[in-house]
Structure formats: structure tokens, C-alpha cells
Amino acid sequence: MSRNKDGFFIGITCPGCGGNLEIQSDFFVLNCSHCGSNLRIKMPEIPPAYLIRSDKPTREIRFHLDRYLRRNSLPLSGPGLTLTPIYYPYWKIDAVLLKVRHETIERVSTDNYEFDNVKTYDQKMTDIRLTSYTASQSAGPPIDFIPPSIGVRSQYSKIIPYSSENLEEDFSSLPAVKSWVQTEHDLKGSISSIASVSQAQYGKNRTKLFHPTGVIIYFPYYIVRTNLRGTIGWFILDGVTGKVINQIDKEVDMDRLIGQRQGGFEFGKLSVEFHRCHNCGVDLPNRQSHIYICDNCGDLISLSNMNYKLKGVYRAGSENIDSQRMFPFWALKLDNSDALRLKNFYGGIYGSDILAIPAFRIPNFEAMYRLSKRISAACPRLDMMPLEKQGENFAEAALSIEEALTMAEVIAYREFTNRDNNAEYNAGNINPVEVSLFYAPFHKEHYFYVDSVLGAVTFEKNLA
């Protein structure tokens, strides 16, 4: 793609023509700008590994080092400067974070505006928030002078798949020795301790992480040895910006450091394949959707690795939908026990055993929660018809069923907390007895989308 992208994006190669492409990390379908092929990205079952290239020449590294030395009133680097470029691995972690916080606030009231008769009372407040969570932490052997995290670099960097062919000349890569299982265990432990930092004035504070996923990112560093007027100095520089991170206060055994290249564990490999119908081989539309209906043969294609068989794809309402905006929702049919646990979630007078999760991307988790609640409660009143084709007015089903099941677990946790904020959550995962996808028609009214069947479900139009 020719245009630049903001954020975390990946460099890949087209299998049709070999051209170089760039995709954002949440893209899984794209069109090759060189040969026009529609492509899709297939993620491995085990975490993949990427690297961030340095592309810093030696003279530029010396320039950044001398600038640091000058600012710190140290002699400039002398002859015999040696550079040891290394790649060090980090885990990039993404998850959904739920926080429950309790607080007692003192309120003031007066009788008939008699301000000399002021009364106070305590009001209990509970704040429940869903936010995205991103972090990075060391995955390589412990080395005290290498930073334990790369911070926002894990979110705003161009990366390419890790391989020996993609390693820059003279670079050595240290092994990733901390497994994802250990990383996930440590992460959940540290997250759960956050709630105890600020003690609740009533109830129990909670901080819970949902659906953590991880990838390995190799980050470049330069370890520099130089002569500072007869004294040997050691420094470590950021391989992307050239900035001096720190002066190393001890002799570095480079042979031992580079000798750690062996070992570690196996990474998953990202693959690129043609985006075509599994049945007839016709190219599928270049859309970021997990569900497609082939325009040629009418076959249903799902890109999700579902443990549940997809019952079908439907649309709500029987009127003409060409003028409507059709938004997708995952419909999780619950068994009696799960439906009973979530009965307060639905509200209203209509009994519903369907938990509907928006299948389109909504950056605001709270807004997704509210829309899920409204559309789930409305499901018993929606007439569903099998969908035969997807038009241009159909929004992309960009949220996978795996992510929808995570959101279902978040909703269950939240509703359980609302009912008893002192109890331990032990409700388990949501296990739907049936999974389907349906599209509901919406139309714009001022600043909102309003559903065109009932006229009762709304959400802000800037969320879509």
C-alpha cells in the first residue's frame, strides 16, 4: 500500500507477485497495490514473532553517542570504537481490562434553602469501566542494562515477520526464553494486585484482564565500546532513534552475551494467502470481515477458527433494506443456566435467551456494552430471515467470534459484580448452545443510528 499508516503495522510480501506491502495490525484482508490480488492474513495458533529494523549506519550511531557525551561534559569517543548490534525480544500484550472501583462520597443537603441547617449524608458510588490494555515486557534472558519494556514503541512501529533472512547484517538476536504461559501468569498476578493499592470504602475493588494475546517483537540495540581519553566506556543505544539509553557501569562480556543466541522456543509464522471462496475459487471482496457470502456460488465463508458450528447468517426485518445501513451482530443462544444468570442484563418484559454482541468494531468498550444490552433485549421481537447476499450497505463483521465470546464473558462478569460486589466471581465462561450472525437495519437520525424495525435501539453514529 502506498499511503502511510499510523500505529502498529506489519510489512509482508504478496504471494502473487512478490511485492512489498504494509498492513495495520488489525487488518486481515487487503489488496495488493502491485498486482491487484485480494489477500488475507492467516495468523498462527501459537504467538508469532516480528522485528523492528534499525537501518542506522555506524557514523550516525557515533554522532548520537558524541552528542550525548558532549551534553554530559564527557570526552568525545576516540579511536577504536566498536559496535555490537543485537536484537532483544519483548512480549507485546493486548487485552481488555475491567475495573470495578467503590467509593463513599459525602453529600450535602439543606432544607428549604435554609443554609444554616446543613445536613450531610454518605452516598455509595460504584464505577465500572472497560478499557483496552496494551503493554510490553521482556521476553529475553535477564540483562540489567537492557530496558524491561519498549513502551509505546510496541504500538507505533513498523514491523516485519521475524526470520533469519530479515535480520540485518551483523545483527545477533538473543533468544526469547520467557514463555507466553509464564508471561500471561505473571501479567494476571500483577493486574489483580492493582485493586489492592486503593482500598475500597465499601465492597470489593476488582481489576480483571480478559482475552490477553501476545506476540514477540525483537527490538534493535547497539552496545558501544569506546575509548574516552584512556578510559573504556560502555553505552547502549536505541537502534531506532540512535538515542543513548544509558551508560553501562561495568565491563560487558560480549562473547558471553552473543553466546546466548541459542535456545528459546518456537514462534508461530504469519502466512499470506489469496482471498478466495473455498468452494468456487472466485475472489472475495476486499473487506475486513470474518463472514462472507460468495456472490458467485452463494457459499458461506467464515474466517474465524470457530469451535462452534455457525448455524447461519440472517437479517432482521422484512422491508426493503437497500436504503438502510446493515450492522452485524453475533447471536449467542444461551442455555437456561446462562440465560438465568444474565436475566438482569436484558431488562424489559421480553424474555431473551440470545446474547447479541456487536460484530463491527466499536473503539469504546462501554458503548459496545450498552449496545449489546439493548439489542439483546430486543432480539425476541426481531423477525429473522436467511441472508442471501451482502450489499455495499452492509457493515463489515470485523469482530471475530473468539472476541465476541470474550465480550460475553466480560458482560457476565460485570453483571455478576453489579448484583454482589463483595462475592468472588465463579460463574465460568459463557458456552452458547448455538452461534449465528444477523444483520439489523439502522438509519441515521441527527447524531444517532436508530434501528429501523423497532425504532427502540440506538447508538451514537460516530461509533460506527
NORMOMO-V297035 format. One record per backbone hydrogen bond with DSSP energy under -0.5 kcal/mol. NH is the residue of the N-H (numbers start at 1). CO is the residue of the C=O. E is the energy in kcal/mol with one decimal. If there is no record, write none. Layout:
BEGIN
nh-><NH;NH>
co-><CO;CO>
e-><E;E>
END
This chain:
BEGIN
nh-><8;9;10;11;12;14;18;21;23;25;27;30;32;36;39;40;41;42;43;49;50;51;52;53;57;60;61;62;63;64;65;66;67;68;69;70;71;72;73;74;78;82;84;86;87;88;90;91;92;92;93;93;94;95;96;97;98;99;100;101;103;105;105;107;107;109;111;111;112;114;115;117;119;121;123;125;127;128;129;131;133;135;137;138;139;140;141;146;153;154;155;156;159;159;160;161;162;166;167;167;171;172;174;174;175;177;177;178;179;183;184;185;186;187;188;189;190;191;192;193;194;195;196;197;198;199;201;204;206;208;210;213;215;216;217;218;219;219;221;222;223;224;224;225;226;228;228;229;231;233;234;235;236;237;238;239;242;245;245;246;248;248;253;254;257;258;259;260;261;262;265;268;270;271;273;275;276;277;281;284;287;289;290;292;294;294;298;301;301;303;304;306;311;311;314;315;316;317;324;325;326;326;327;327;329;330;331;332;332;333;333;334;334;339;340;341;342;343;345;346;347;351;355;355;356;357;357;359;360;365;368;369;370;371;372;373;374;375;376;377;378;379;379;381;382;383;384;385;387;391;394;395;395;398;399;400;404;405;406;407;408;409;410;411;412;413;414;415;416;417;418;419;420;423;431;432;433;434;435;436;437;438;439;440;442;443;445;448;449;450;451;452;455;458;459;461;463;464>
co-><155;157;23;159;21;19;14;12;10;8;24;39;37;32;30;273;28;271;41;268;216;160;218;51;55;57;57;58;59;60;61;62;63;64;65;66;67;68;70;69;227;225;223;221;172;219;217;137;90;215;91;135;213;133;210;131;208;129;206;127;125;103;123;105;121;119;114;117;110;111;113;114;109;107;105;103;101;126;99;97;95;93;91;148;89;89;175;143;150;151;152;152;9;157;51;11;49;163;163;164;168;85;87;172;260;139;175;139;177;179;180;181;182;183;184;185;186;187;188;189;191;191;193;194;194;197;102;421;100;98;96;94;92;48;90;50;88;217;86;237;84;222;235;82;233;226;231;227;228;226;248;224;246;222;243;220;238;236;243;236;234;246;251;252;253;254;255;257;258;259;176;47;268;42;40;38;274;282;277;275;285;287;397;301;292;299;294;292;299;290;290;304;309;435;437;385;439;383;321;442;324;393;325;440;438;357;436;330;355;331;434;332;353;335;336;337;338;340;342;342;343;349;332;353;354;330;355;328;328;363;364;365;366;367;368;369;370;371;372;373;374;375;376;378;379;381;382;315;313;389;391;326;393;396;359;398;400;401;402;403;404;405;406;407;408;409;410;411;412;413;414;415;416;420;429;430;333;333;309;331;312;329;314;327;325;450;448;445;459;443;457;441;451;456;449;447;460;461>
e-><-0.9;-1.8;-3.8;-3.1;-2.3;-2.6;-1.7;-2.7;-2.8;-2.5;-2.2;-2.4;-3.1;-1.7;-3.4;-2.8;-2.6;-2.9;-0.6;-0.9;-2.8;-2.5;-2.5;-0.6;-0.6;-0.6;-1.6;-2.3;-1.8;-2.2;-2.2;-2.8;-2.1;-1.8;-2.5;-2.7;-2.1;-1.4;-1.6;-3.2;-1.5;-2.6;-2.2;-2.6;-2.9;-2.7;-1.9;-3.3;-0.5;-3.1;-0.6;-3.3;-2.2;-2.3;-2.4;-3.3;-2.7;-2.6;-2.9;-2.6;-2.4;-0.6;-2.9;-0.6;-3.5;-3.3;-0.5;-0.7;-0.6;-1.9;-1.3;-2.2;-3.2;-2.0;-2.9;-3.3;-3.0;-0.5;-2.4;-2.5;-2.6;-2.1;-1.7;-1.3;-2.2;-1.0;-0.6;-1.7;-1.9;-1.6;-1.9;-1.6;-2.9;-0.5;-2.1;-0.8;-2.5;-0.6;-0.7;-0.5;-1.8;-1.6;-2.8;-0.5;-1.1;-2.2;-0.7;-2.2;-0.7;-2.3;-3.0;-2.0;-2.6;-2.5;-2.3;-1.8;-2.3;-2.4;-2.3;-1.0;-1.3;-0.5;-0.5;-1.5;-0.7;-0.7;-0.6;-0.9;-2.2;-2.5;-3.0;-2.5;-1.7;-2.6;-2.9;-2.8;-2.9;-0.6;-2.7;-2.2;-2.2;-0.6;-2.9;-2.4;-2.3;-0.6;-3.8;-0.7;-0.9;-2.9;-0.7;-2.2;-2.1;-2.8;-3.2;-2.4;-2.1;-2.5;-0.6;-1.3;-2.2;-0.5;-0.6;-1.4;-2.2;-2.9;-1.4;-1.5;-1.3;-0.7;-0.7;-2.8;-0.5;-2.1;-2.4;-2.8;-1.4;-2.6;-1.2;-2.3;-2.1;-2.0;-2.8;-2.4;-0.5;-2.6;-1.6;-3.0;-0.5;-2.7;-0.5;-1.8;-0.6;-3.0;-2.6;-2.5;-3.0;-2.2;-1.5;-2.8;-0.6;-2.3;-0.6;-2.4;-2.4;-3.0;-3.2;-0.7;-2.3;-0.7;-2.5;-0.5;-3.3;-2.6;-2.1;-2.0;-1.6;-1.3;-1.1;-1.0;-1.3;-0.6;-2.6;-0.5;-0.7;-2.4;-0.5;-2.4;-0.6;-0.7;-1.9;-2.3;-2.2;-2.3;-2.5;-2.1;-2.0;-2.7;-2.1;-1.8;-1.4;-0.9;-0.6;-2.0;-1.8;-0.5;-0.5;-2.4;-2.5;-0.5;-1.6;-3.2;-0.5;-1.8;-3.0;-0.5;-2.0;-2.4;-1.4;-2.2;-2.1;-1.9;-2.2;-2.5;-2.3;-2.4;-2.6;-2.8;-2.3;-2.2;-2.2;-1.5;-1.9;-0.8;-0.5;-0.6;-2.6;-1.0;-0.7;-1.9;-2.1;-2.5;-2.1;-2.6;-2.3;-2.4;-3.1;-2.1;-3.1;-3.0;-2.5;-2.7;-0.9;-0.6;-1.7;-1.9;-1.7;-0.9>
END
